Amino acid sequence: MVNRNITKEFFFNFDKICSLNKQIDTNNHRKMSSTPNPFNEKLKTWQNIIQDCNVNFLIGSGLSNPFFGTLGNIEIWLTELENDNSLKADLRDYIKASLYASYFVVAMQKNIILYDEVSIKDELISAPKNDIEKLQNTYKGYKDFLRLINQIVYQRRSNTVNKQTNLFTTNIDIFLEKVIEDLNLHFNDGFNGVFKKTFSLSNFKKSFYQKSLHYDNIAEIPVYNLLKIHGSITWKLEGNQLMFNNIDTIYSIEKEYNKIKFLDIIKLDNDYWNKHKKNIPFKEIVKEAQKTTIIDTKDFVSAYEKLQVVNPTKAKFKDTTFNKSYYEMLRLYANELEKENSVLFIFGFSMADEHIRDITFRAIRSNPTLKVFISSYTKAATDIVNNLKLDNIDLKDFHNVELLNEIDNFNLNVINETIFKKMLDNINCL
């Protein structure tokens, strides 16, 4: 069912998107054609690596940005809220709900748009051009990326390496699932079943084969293993078992969200940033909350806390079931990096997660056959460098790590155009 509160603001005519898609394709091609590719000399080596190695990707929120945003200091704000014992219970609950609500708006709510996009393709609904372009550009980036990698892996020259690609992601949105399904690609997402889809790590690493109709020739089909380390908006908990819930939880949260006037943390933070060039301190949020009428937010918080995702707080887990699944997926991530002749591409991830950062560099130190590429959206790579400094890591000390920061605004569409499309073109020419 399409939620009209969202569609009136964001949905768009599908034909218009297709036209925009072609136009942006043309513009991007012209830009890249007129600019020398800084990776040309390395592409042959990288092509050999991806054809002969166990292929892994670590995908962070940067790849779903700007369609899905982030709420900069939410972990700090929620942690300070938990540690502040001076606040009255009703004020504390209202601030907590307002922080949840703001995070829901920037990072989750627009999954409804993404989910319903195909079903409303013939419906003409006005939307700001920039919202159309954000969704279109992000969707196109994922679509080209998954299609290119699938084709590269399909044409592997080595029979000793399977045709599986591991997609480890901290994103809780549905972009990857949506695009994989739209492209009709094969994937393992940890769920098994028809009417009651149940999550288990044993459901990963399944291979797919196709037999020809006449001669019984068998060929392995490329498959993606999609591991959502921080959980997903599509998960729910039944007893002690993680189950697939589509986006029903998001609909439930939105229903409760629309009933309440929350403190607008997003606006407060933006206004404070414009004035002071830094995020708003927690004490300023408290001051603003004290000026408002406190409203009962229990139903909203109850709906929100049914999400099976890593909380944006230092105390990340609400239950032991999700805690266990989280660490099992991290263990699988570590195991894949410890395999001989493995490659890891890191996209849209600033290395801020201390657990993932620690596991990644432990593998880098112990496995000399592991090759790691870390992409940066900017040439300066300030966020990545600063996060690595927290563990006294200097990339110059690691022969098997390469920082890809040759291009500013190095988003997924540019990555596809300068690296993976070129790789596939080279393979097809052989």
ABEGO torsion letter per residue (X at the ends): XBBAAAAAAABBBAAAAAAAAAAAAAAAAAAAAABBBAAAAAAAAAAAAAAABBBBBBBBAAAAOAABBBBAAAAAAAAAAAABAABBAAAAAAAAAAAAAAAAAAAAAAAAAAAAAAAAAABBBBBBAAAAAAAAAAAAAAAAAAAAAAAAAAABABAABBABBBBBBABABAAAAAAAAAAGBBBBAGBBEAABBBBBAAABGBBBBBBBAAAGBBBBBBBBBBBBAAEBAABBBBEABBBBAEAAAAAAAAAAAAABBBBBAAAAAAAAAAAAGBBBBAAAAAAAAAABBBBBAAAAAAAAAABBBBBBBABABABAAAAAAAAAAAAAAAAAAABBGBBBBBBGBAGABAAAAAAAAAAAAABAABBBBBBBABAAGAAAAAAAAAAGBBAAABAABBBBAABBGBBAAAAAAAAAAAAAAAAAAX
